[in-house]
Amino acid sequence: MRNNRARFSVLFAFLSLAAIPLALYSTRLKHVDLPQAVAGEAVAGTLLGLIAVLLARSARAQVERTLTRAGEGTARVGKWLGLLGLCLGLTAALALAFFGLLLWSE
């Protein structure tokens, strides 16, 4: 028996972590500057990390109901990587807020 929620939690966690290099790469485009890229990463990283954590929680509940405990390790990895992506997204949002505060106080 497969635990698809655990697999999707790892997928969304990796997407959350991939938002950072994607945001940095997007600054090479003509119409995207660094604050816009950081804002996009903050939103995408936070939401994808939150989805990964919620999917991992659901997968762990499903593991508890099965005898084979299928997907237990995958759910754990998805949870921790999702938390990392969530924290990085919130850190980007906090950095953007302080940048806005510095621009406002000038």
Contact map, one row per residue, 1 for C-alpha under 8 A:
1110000000000000000000000000000000000000000000000000000000000000000101000000000000000000000000000000000000
1111000000000000000000000000000000000000000000000000000000000000000001100000000000000000000000000000000000
1111111000000000000000000000000000000000000000000000000000100110000001100000000000000000000000000000000000
0111111100000000000000000000000000000000000000000000000000100000000000000000000000000000000000000000000000
0011111110000000000000000000000000000000000000000000001101100000000000000010000000000000000000000000000000
0011111111000000000000000000000000000000000000000000001100110000000000110110010000000000000000000000000000
0011111111100000000000000000000000000000000000000000000000000000000000100110010000000000000000000000000000
0001111111110000000000000000000000000000000000000001001000000000000000000000000000000000000000000000000000
0000111111111000000000000000000000000000000000000011111100000000000000000010011001000000000000000000000000
0000011111111100000000000000000000000000000000000001000000000000000000000110111011000000000000000000000000
0000001111111110000000000000000000000000000000000001000000000000000000000000010000000000000000000000000000
0000000111111111000000000000000000000000000000011011000000000000000000000000000001000000000000000000000000
0000000011111111100000000000000000000000000000011001100000000000000000000000011011001000000000000000000000
0000000001111111110000000000000000000000000000000000000000000000000000000000000011001000000000000000000000
0000000000111111111000000000000000000000000010010000000000000000000000000000000000000000000000000000000000
0000000000011111111100000000000000000000000111111000000000000000000000000000000001001100000000000000000000
0000000000001111111100000000000000000000000010000000000000000000000000000000000010011000000000000000000000
0000000000000111111111000000000000000000000000000000000000000000000000000000000000000000000000000000000000
0000000000000011111111100000000000000000100110000000000000000000000000000000000000000000000000000000000000
0000000000000001111111110000000000000000100010000000000000000000000000000000000000000000000000000000000000
0000000000000000011111111000000000000000000000000000000000000000000000000000000000000000000000000000000000
0000000000000000011111111100000000000000000000000000000000000000000000000000000000000000000000000000000000
0000000000000000001111111110000000001101100000000000000000000000000000000000000000000000000000000000000000
0000000000000000000111111111000001001000000000000000000000000000000000000000000000000000000000000000000000
0000000000000000000011111111100000000000000000000000000000000000000000000000000000000000000000000000000000
0000000000000000000001111111100100001000000000000000000000000000000000000000000000000000000000000000000000
0000000000000000000000111111110111001000000000000000000000000000000000000000000000000000000000000000000000
0000000000000000000000011111110100000000000000000000000000000000000000000000000000000000000000000000000000
0000000000000000000000001111111100000000000000000000000000000000000000000000000000000000000000000000000000
0000000000000000000000000011111100000000000000000000000000000000000000000000000000000000000000000000000000
0000000000000000000000000000111110000000000000000000000000000000000000000000000000000000000000000000000000
0000000000000000000000000111111111011000000000000000000000000000000000000000000000000000000000000000000000
0000000000000000000000000010001111111000000000000000000000000000000000000000000000000000000000000000000000
0000000000000000000000010010000111111100000000000000000000000000000000000000000000000000000000000000000000
0000000000000000000000000000000011111110000000000000000000000000000000000000000000000000000000010000000000
0000000000000000000000000000000111111111000000000000000000000000000000000000000000000000000000000000000000
0000000000000000000000110110000111111111100000000000000000000000000000000000000000000000000000000000000000
0000000000000000000000100000000001111111110000000000000000000000000000000000000000000000000110010000000000
0000000000000000000000000000000000111111111000000000000000000000000000000000000000000000000110010000000000
0000000000000000000000100000000000011111111100000000000000000000000000000000000000000000000000000000000000
0000000000000000001100100000000000001111111111000000000000000000000000000000000000000000100100000000000000
0000000000000000000000000000000000000111111111000000000000000000000000000000000000000001111110000000000000
0000000000000000000000000000000000000011111111100000000000000000000000000000000000000000100010000000000000
0000000000000001001000000000000000000001111111110000000000000000000000000000000000000000100000000000000000
0000000000000011101100000000000000000000111111111000000000000000000000000000000000001101110000000000000000
0000000000000001000000000000000000000000111111111100000000000000000000000000000000001111110000000000000000
0000000000000001000000000000000000000000001111111110000000000000000000000000000000000100000000000000000000
0000000000011011000000000000000000000000000111111111000000000000000000000000000001001100000000000000000000
0000000000011001000000000000000000000000000011111111100000000000000000000000000011111100100000000000000000
0000000000000000000000000000000000000000000001111111110000000000000000000000000001100100000000000000000000
0000000010010000000000000000000000000000000000111111111000000000000000000000000001000000000000000000000000
0000000111111000000000000000000000000000000000011111111100000000000000000000011001000000000000000000000000
0000000010001000000000000000000000000000000000001111111110000000000000000000011101100000000000000000000000
0000000010000000000000000000000000000000000000000111111111000000000000000000000000000000000000000000000000
0000110110000000000000000000000000000000000000000011111111100000000000000000000000000000000000000000000000
0000110010000000000000000000000000000000000000000001111111110000000000000011011000000000000000000000000000
0000000000000000000000000000000000000000000000000000111111111000000000000010001000000000000000000000000000
0000100000000000000000000000000000000000000000000000011111111100000000000000000000000000000000000000000000
0011110000000000000000000000000000000000000000000000001111111110000000110010000000000000000000000000000000
0000010000000000000000000000000000000000000000000000000111111111000000010011000000000000000000000000000000
0000000000000000000000000000000000000000000000000000000011111111100000000000000000000000000000000000000000
0010000000000000000000000000000000000000000000000000000001111111110000000000000000000000000000000000000000
0010000000000000000000000000000000000000000000000000000000111111111111110000000000000000000000000000000000
0000000000000000000000000000000000000000000000000000000000011111111010000000000000000000000000000000000000
0000000000000000000000000000000000000000000000000000000000001111111000000000000000000000000000000000000000
0000000000000000000000000000000000000000000000000000000000000111111111000000000000000000000000000000000000
0000000000000000000000000000000000000000000000000000000000000011111110000000000000000000000000000000000000
1000000000000000000000000000000000000000000000000000000000000010011111000000000000000000000000000000000000
0000000000000000000000000000000000000000000000000000000000000011011111110000000000000000000000000000000000
1110000000000000000000000000000000000000000000000000000000000010010111110000000000000000000000000000000000
0110011000000000000000000000000000000000000000000000000000100010000011111110000000000000000000000000000000
0000010000000000000000000000000000000000000000000000000000110010000011111111000000000000000000000000000000
0000000000000000000000000000000000000000000000000000000000000000000000111111100000000000000000000000000000
0000011001000000000000000000000000000000000000000000000000000000000000111111110000000000000000000000000000
0000111011000000000000000000000000000000000000000000000110110000000000111111111000000000000000000000000000
0000000000000000000000000000000000000000000000000000000100010000000000011111111100000000000000000000000000
0000000001000000000000000000000000000000000000000000000000000000000000001111111110000000000000000000000000
0000011011101000000000000000000000000000000000000001100100000000000000000111111111000000000000000000000000
0000000011001000000000000000000000000000000000000001100110000000000000000011111111100000000000000000000000
0000000000000000000000000000000000000000000000000000100000000000000000000001111111110000000000000000000000
0000000001001100100000000000000000000000000000001000000000000000000000000000111111111000000000000000000000
0000000011011101000000000000000000000000000000011111100000000000000000000000011111111100000000000000000000
0000000000000000000000000000000000000000000000001100100000000000000000000000001111111110000000000000000000
0000000000000000100000000000000000000000000000001000000000000000000000000000000111111111000000000000000000
0000000000001101100000000000000000000000000011011000000000000000000000000000000011111111100000000000000000
0000000000000001000000000000000000000000000011111100000000000000000000000000000001111111110000000000000000
0000000000000000000000000000000000000000000001000000000000000000000000000000000000111111111000000000000000
0000000000000000000000000000000000000000010011000000000000000000000000000000000000011111111100000000000000
0000000000000000000000000000000000000000111111001000000000000000000000000000000000001111111110000000000000
0000000000000000000000000000000000000000010011000000000000000000000000000000000000000111111111000000000000
0000000000000000000000000000000000000000010000000000000000000000000000000000000000000011111111100000000000
0000000000000000000000000000000000000110110000000000000000000000000000000000000000000001111111110000000000
0000000000000000000000000000000000000110011000000000000000000000000000000000000000000000111111111000000000
0000000000000000000000000000000000000000000000000000000000000000000000000000000000000000011111111100000000
0000000000000000000000000000000000000000000000000000000000000000000000000000000000000000001111111110000000
0000000000000000000000000000000000100110000000000000000000000000000000000000000000000000000111111111000000
0000000000000000000000000000000000000000000000000000000000000000000000000000000000000000000011111111100000
0000000000000000000000000000000000000000000000000000000000000000000000000000000000000000000001111111110000
0000000000000000000000000000000000000000000000000000000000000000000000000000000000000000000000111111111000
0000000000000000000000000000000000000000000000000000000000000000000000000000000000000000000000011111111100
0000000000000000000000000000000000000000000000000000000000000000000000000000000000000000000000001111111110
0000000000000000000000000000000000000000000000000000000000000000000000000000000000000000000000000111111111
0000000000000000000000000000000000000000000000000000000000000000000000000000000000000000000000000011111111
0000000000000000000000000000000000000000000000000000000000000000000000000000000000000000000000000001111111
0000000000000000000000000000000000000000000000000000000000000000000000000000000000000000000000000000111111
0000000000000000000000000000000000000000000000000000000000000000000000000000000000000000000000000000011111
